[in-house]
């Protein structure tokens, strides 16, 4: 050992006397400095994972939120008047002139069958209703009325053409709704699958950190939720106690931790932007359908259509504002920045030691 090194160590012992830690890092204190850096890195990583888990859970809640989708489903109900008209009522009203000429068919029974046909989509789950679509219903109805026209001599082709022209404009609106909501449903399913993949990656990162720090088998932790894993192993107090009780622990901060943290952050941000786009497109499409419905004819209840428009806009606006707050992406990226800074800080410290 050189005389310079001996003098440095003696100087450190004198200045450090009575202190639990040196007031300033010295060249010979690299072990202490390295441990401090390690604690800062794992603590920052713990804070990041806490924010990531909370943000992912919030996103999952957004994908399952009910208010906006409930409104969309109510619009898709052919028996409701949310669009400013009831498809069931308009079809039966258009049928009356034809049934008035019928001699071999019971008008009431025929109307009841038509109503039952129109109400069918309302009796099955929403996703199945979207897939079945309005077109099959329209085709079935046209087939029934066509047969009625053939059977009843007094019902003319002109009567049939008038019925088709009158009712088709209402069916078109529901067809547009179905197309919009089918796309909406498919996009949400894709987002949900991407979220499952992100949850998997986040949990793997969580397990990487835990198995580095603790003497536990990865397989034993697989069935435990990310929330419970965090609270059990990486919550601040637990992590602090672990470092205090294991001062001689030989562990290195994973070299790919920053990359994993960045991947999680930017993937979640990208998915949130996709989510906003999906809801935004659906909102504008349905709003356009509602506006178009007001111009279908004098029988349209414009006040009801305006009320539906206002409610839809309110739900969308409230949802958009609360979603941005609920996601807490700002917090996530602040934690990511702090994690990145732990690496940058170590470089600064190294320069200080060398000087």
C-alpha positions as CSV (number, residue, x, y, z in Angstrom):
1,X,0.0,0.0,0.0
2,X,1.4,3.4,-0.9
3,X,2.0,6.2,1.6
4,X,-0.6,8.3,-0.3
5,X,-3.3,5.6,0.2
6,X,-2.4,5.2,4.0
7,X,-2.6,9.0,4.5
8,X,-6.0,9.1,2.6
9,X,-7.5,6.3,4.8
10,X,-6.2,7.9,8.0
11,X,-7.7,11.3,6.9
12,X,-11.0,9.6,6.2
13,X,-11.1,7.9,9.6
14,X,-10.4,11.2,11.4
15,X,-12.9,13.2,9.5
16,X,-15.5,10.4,9.6
17,X,-15.2,9.9,13.3
18,X,-18.6,10.2,15.1
19,X,-20.5,10.0,11.8
20,X,-22.6,7.0,10.6
21,X,-21.6,8.0,7.0
22,X,-18.9,10.2,5.5
23,X,-19.9,13.7,4.8
24,X,-18.3,13.5,1.4
25,X,-17.2,10.7,-0.9
26,X,-13.5,10.0,-1.1
27,X,-11.5,7.9,-3.6
28,X,-11.1,5.1,-1.1
29,X,-14.8,5.1,-0.3
30,X,-16.0,3.5,-3.6
31,X,-17.7,0.6,-1.9
32,X,-19.9,2.8,0.1
33,X,-20.7,5.0,-2.9
34,X,-21.4,2.0,-5.0
35,X,-23.9,0.7,-2.4
36,X,-25.6,4.0,-2.2
37,X,-26.0,4.1,-5.9
38,X,-27.4,0.6,-5.9
39,X,-30.0,1.5,-3.2
40,X,-31.0,4.6,-5.2
41,X,-31.4,2.5,-8.4
42,X,-33.6,-0.2,-6.8
43,X,-35.6,2.4,-4.9
44,X,-36.3,4.4,-8.1
45,X,-37.1,1.1,-9.9
46,X,-39.5,0.2,-7.1
47,X,-41.2,3.6,-7.4
48,X,-41.5,3.2,-11.2
49,X,-43.0,-0.3,-10.9
50,X,-45.6,1.1,-8.4
51,X,-46.6,3.8,-10.9
52,X,-46.6,1.3,-13.8
53,X,-48.9,-1.2,-12.0
54,X,-51.3,1.6,-11.0
55,X,-51.4,3.0,-14.6
56,X,-52.0,-0.4,-16.1
57,X,-54.8,-1.1,-13.7
58,X,-56.4,2.3,-14.5
59,X,-56.2,1.5,-18.2
60,X,-57.9,-1.9,-17.6
61,X,-60.7,0.0,-15.9
62,X,-61.0,2.4,-18.8
63,X,-61.4,-0.5,-21.3
64,X,-64.2,-1.9,-19.2
65,X,-66.0,1.4,-18.4
66,X,-69.7,1.3,-18.8
67,X,-71.3,4.8,-19.1
68,X,-70.3,5.6,-22.7
69,X,-70.8,2.0,-24.0
70,X,-74.2,1.8,-22.3
71,X,-75.3,4.8,-24.2
72,X,-74.0,3.4,-27.4
73,X,-75.9,0.2,-26.8
74,X,-79.1,2.0,-26.1
75,X,-78.8,3.8,-29.4
76,X,-78.4,0.4,-31.1
77,X,-81.7,-0.8,-29.7
78,X,-84.3,-0.9,-32.6
79,X,-87.2,-0.5,-30.2
80,X,-85.9,2.7,-28.5
81,X,-86.4,6.3,-29.6
82,X,-82.8,7.4,-28.9
83,X,-82.2,8.3,-32.5
84,X,-85.3,10.4,-32.7
85,X,-87.4,7.5,-34.0
86,X,-88.3,3.9,-33.2
87,X,-87.5,1.5,-36.0
88,X,-90.3,-0.8,-34.8
89,X,-92.8,2.0,-34.9
90,X,-91.8,3.3,-38.3
91,X,-91.9,-0.2,-39.9
92,X,-95.4,-0.9,-38.5
93,X,-96.6,2.5,-39.6
94,X,-95.3,1.9,-43.1
95,X,-97.0,-1.5,-43.1
96,X,-100.5,-0.2,-42.2
97,X,-101.5,0.8,-45.8
98,X,-100.5,-2.6,-47.1
99,X,-102.2,-4.5,-44.3
100,X,-105.4,-2.5,-44.8
101,X,-105.7,-4.1,-48.2
102,X,-105.0,-7.6,-47.0
103,X,-107.9,-10.1,-47.0
104,X,-106.1,-13.4,-46.2
105,X,-103.7,-12.3,-43.5
106,X,-104.5,-11.3,-39.9
107,X,-103.0,-7.7,-39.7
108,X,-102.5,-7.8,-36.0
109,X,-100.7,-11.2,-36.1
110,X,-98.5,-10.0,-39.0
111,X,-97.6,-6.8,-37.1
112,X,-96.7,-8.8,-34.0
113,X,-94.4,-11.1,-36.1
114,X,-92.7,-8.0,-37.6
115,X,-92.3,-6.5,-34.1
116,X,-90.8,-9.8,-32.8
117,X,-88.4,-9.8,-35.7
118,X,-87.2,-6.3,-35.0
119,X,-86.8,-6.9,-31.3
120,X,-84.6,-10.0,-31.8
121,X,-81.3,-8.1,-31.7
122,X,-82.3,-6.6,-28.4
123,X,-82.6,-10.1,-26.8
124,X,-79.1,-11.3,-27.5
125,X,-75.7,-10.0,-26.2
126,X,-74.4,-6.8,-27.7
127,X,-71.4,-8.4,-29.5
128,X,-73.6,-11.0,-31.1
129,X,-76.1,-8.3,-32.1
130,X,-73.3,-6.4,-33.8
131,X,-72.2,-9.5,-35.7
132,X,-75.7,-10.5,-36.7
133,X,-76.3,-7.0,-38.0
134,X,-79.3,-5.1,-39.3
135,X,-79.0,-6.5,-42.9
136,X,-80.4,-10.0,-42.1
137,X,-83.3,-8.3,-40.3
138,X,-84.0,-6.1,-43.3
139,X,-83.8,-9.0,-45.7
140,X,-86.1,-11.1,-43.6
141,X,-88.6,-8.3,-43.4
142,X,-88.5,-7.6,-47.1
143,X,-89.1,-11.3,-47.7
144,X,-92.2,-11.3,-45.5
145,X,-93.6,-8.2,-47.1
146,X,-92.8,-9.5,-50.6
147,X,-94.7,-12.7,-49.9
148,X,-97.5,-10.6,-48.5
149,X,-97.6,-8.7,-51.8
150,X,-97.7,-11.9,-53.8
151,X,-100.5,-13.4,-51.7
152,X,-102.7,-10.3,-51.6
153,X,-104.0,-9.2,-55.0
154,X,-104.9,-5.7,-53.9
155,X,-101.3,-4.9,-52.7
156,X,-99.5,-3.6,-55.7
157,X,-95.8,-3.4,-56.6
158,X,-96.1,0.3,-56.1
159,X,-97.2,-0.4,-52.5
160,X,-94.2,-2.6,-51.9
161,X,-91.8,0.0,-53.4
162,X,-93.3,2.7,-51.2
163,X,-92.8,0.5,-48.1
164,X,-89.2,-0.3,-49.0
165,X,-88.4,3.4,-49.7
166,X,-90.0,4.5,-46.5
167,X,-88.3,2.0,-44.2
168,X,-84.9,1.6,-45.8
169,X,-83.8,5.1,-44.7
170,X,-84.3,4.1,-41.1
171,X,-82.6,0.7,-41.5
172,X,-79.6,2.5,-43.1
173,X,-79.1,4.4,-39.8
174,X,-79.0,1.3,-37.8
175,X,-76.8,-0.4,-40.3
176,X,-74.3,2.5,-39.9
177,X,-74.6,2.1,-36.1
178,X,-73.8,-1.6,-36.4
179,X,-70.8,-1.0,-38.6
180,X,-69.4,1.7,-36.3
181,X,-69.9,-0.4,-33.2
182,X,-68.6,-3.5,-34.8
183,X,-65.4,-1.7,-35.6
184,X,-65.4,-0.2,-32.1
185,X,-65.8,-3.6,-30.5
186,X,-63.0,-5.1,-32.6
187,X,-60.6,-2.2,-31.8
188,X,-61.3,-2.6,-28.0
189,X,-60.6,-6.3,-28.3
190,X,-57.3,-5.6,-29.9
191,X,-56.4,-3.1,-27.2
192,X,-57.4,-5.6,-24.5
193,X,-55.1,-8.2,-26.0
194,X,-52.2,-5.7,-26.2
195,X,-52.8,-4.8,-22.5
196,X,-52.6,-8.5,-21.6
197,X,-49.1,-8.6,-23.3
198,X,-48.0,-5.4,-21.5
199,X,-49.2,-6.8,-18.1
200,X,-47.1,-9.9,-18.8
201,X,-44.0,-7.9,-19.6
202,X,-44.4,-5.7,-16.5
203,X,-44.8,-8.7,-14.3
204,X,-41.7,-10.3,-15.8
205,X,-39.8,-7.2,-15.1
206,X,-41.1,-7.2,-11.5
207,X,-40.0,-10.8,-11.1
208,X,-36.6,-10.0,-12.4
209,X,-36.1,-7.3,-9.7
210,X,-37.5,-9.5,-6.9
211,X,-35.5,-12.6,-7.7
212,X,-32.3,-10.5,-7.9
213,X,-32.9,-9.1,-4.4
214,X,-34.4,-12.0,-2.6
215,X,-33.7,-15.7,-2.2
216,X,-37.0,-16.8,-3.8
217,X,-37.8,-19.1,-6.7
218,X,-39.4,-17.4,-9.7
219,X,-41.9,-20.2,-10.2
220,X,-43.2,-19.8,-6.7
221,X,-44.2,-16.2,-7.5
222,X,-46.0,-16.7,-10.8
223,X,-49.5,-17.1,-9.3
224,X,-49.2,-14.0,-7.2
225,X,-50.7,-10.7,-8.5
226,X,-48.3,-7.8,-9.4
227,X,-49.9,-5.7,-6.6
228,X,-49.2,-8.3,-3.9
229,X,-45.7,-8.9,-5.3
230,X,-44.9,-5.2,-5.0
231,X,-46.3,-4.9,-1.5
232,X,-44.5,-8.0,-0.3
233,X,-41.1,-7.3,-1.8
234,X,-40.6,-3.9,-3.2
235,X,-42.7,-1.5,-1.1
236,X,-40.4,1.3,0.1
237,X,-40.3,0.3,3.8
238,X,-39.8,-3.4,2.9
239,X,-37.0,-2.6,0.5
240,X,-35.3,-0.3,2.9
241,X,-35.4,-2.9,5.6
242,X,-34.0,-5.5,3.2
243,X,-31.0,-3.4,2.4
244,X,-30.4,-2.6,6.1
245,X,-30.5,-6.2,7.1
246,X,-28.4,-7.4,4.1
247,X,-25.4,-5.1,4.0
248,X,-23.1,-7.6,2.6
249,X,-25.5,-8.6,-0.2
250,X,-23.7,-9.1,-3.5
251,X,-26.1,-7.9,-6.2
252,X,-25.9,-5.7,-9.3
253,X,-28.6,-3.6,-10.8
254,X,-29.8,-5.3,-14.1
255,X,-28.3,-3.7,-17.2
256,X,-31.5,-3.9,-19.1
257,X,-33.7,-2.4,-16.4
258,X,-33.8,1.1,-17.9
259,X,-34.7,-0.4,-21.3
260,X,-37.5,-2.4,-19.8
261,X,-38.8,0.6,-17.9
262,X,-38.8,2.7,-21.1
263,X,-40.5,0.0,-23.1
264,X,-43.3,-0.3,-20.6
265,X,-43.8,3.5,-20.4
266,X,-43.8,4.2,-24.1
267,X,-46.0,1.1,-24.8
268,X,-48.5,2.2,-22.3
269,X,-48.5,5.8,-23.7
270,X,-49.0,4.4,-27.2
271,X,-51.9,2.2,-26.1
272,X,-53.5,5.1,-24.4
273,X,-53.3,7.2,-27.5
274,X,-54.8,4.3,-29.5
275,X,-57.6,4.1,-27.0
276,X,-58.4,7.8,-27.3
277,X,-58.4,7.5,-31.0
278,X,-60.8,4.5,-30.9
279,X,-63.2,6.3,-28.7
280,X,-62.9,9.6,-30.6
281,X,-63.7,7.9,-33.9
282,X,-66.6,6.1,-32.5
283,X,-68.0,9.2,-30.9
284,X,-67.7,11.3,-34.1
285,X,-69.3,8.5,-36.2
286,X,-72.3,8.1,-33.9
287,X,-72.7,11.9,-33.5
288,X,-72.8,12.1,-37.3
289,X,-75.5,9.4,-37.4
290,X,-77.6,11.2,-34.8
291,X,-77.3,14.5,-36.8
292,X,-78.4,12.7,-40.0
293,X,-81.4,11.1,-38.3
294,X,-82.8,14.6,-37.6
295,X,-83.2,15.1,-41.4
296,X,-85.0,11.8,-42.2
297,X,-88.5,13.3,-42.2
298,X,-91.3,15.1,-40.3
299,X,-91.9,12.2,-38.0
300,X,-88.5,12.5,-36.4
301,X,-88.5,13.7,-32.8
302,X,-85.7,16.3,-33.1
303,X,-85.8,17.1,-29.4
304,X,-85.1,13.5,-28.5
305,X,-82.2,13.3,-31.1
306,X,-80.8,16.6,-29.6
307,X,-81.1,15.1,-26.1
308,X,-79.2,12.0,-27.2
309,X,-76.5,14.1,-28.8
310,X,-76.1,16.2,-25.7
311,X,-75.9,13.2,-23.4
312,X,-73.4,11.4,-25.7
313,X,-71.2,14.6,-25.9
314,X,-71.3,15.0,-22.1
315,X,-70.3,11.4,-21.5
316,X,-67.5,11.5,-24.0
317,X,-66.1,14.8,-22.6
318,X,-66.3,13.7,-19.0
319,X,-64.8,10.4,-19.9
320,X,-61.9,12.0,-21.9
321,X,-61.0,14.3,-19.0
322,X,-61.2,11.6,-16.3
323,X,-59.3,9.1,-18.4
324,X,-56.3,11.4,-18.8
325,X,-56.3,12.0,-15.0
326,X,-56.9,8.4,-14.1
327,X,-54.1,7.1,-16.2
328,X,-51.5,9.1,-14.3
329,X,-49.0,8.9,-17.2
330,X,-47.3,12.0,-16.0
331,X,-46.5,10.3,-12.7
332,X,-45.2,7.2,-14.6
333,X,-42.9,9.3,-16.7
334,X,-41.7,11.3,-13.7
335,X,-40.7,8.0,-12.1
336,X,-39.0,6.9,-15.3
337,X,-37.0,10.1,-15.3
338,X,-35.9,9.6,-11.7
339,X,-34.8,6.0,-12.6
340,X,-32.8,7.3,-15.5
341,X,-31.2,10.0,-13.3
342,X,-29.8,7.4,-10.9
343,X,-27.5,6.3,-13.8
344,X,-26.6,9.9,-14.6
345,X,-26.0,10.7,-11.0
346,X,-23.4,8.0,-10.7
347,X,-21.4,9.5,-13.5
348,X,-21.3,12.8,-11.7
349,X,-20.2,11.2,-8.5
350,X,-17.4,9.4,-10.3
351,X,-16.1,12.7,-11.6
352,X,-16.3,14.2,-8.1
353,X,-14.3,11.3,-6.7
354,X,-11.6,11.6,-9.4
355,X,-11.3,15.3,-8.8
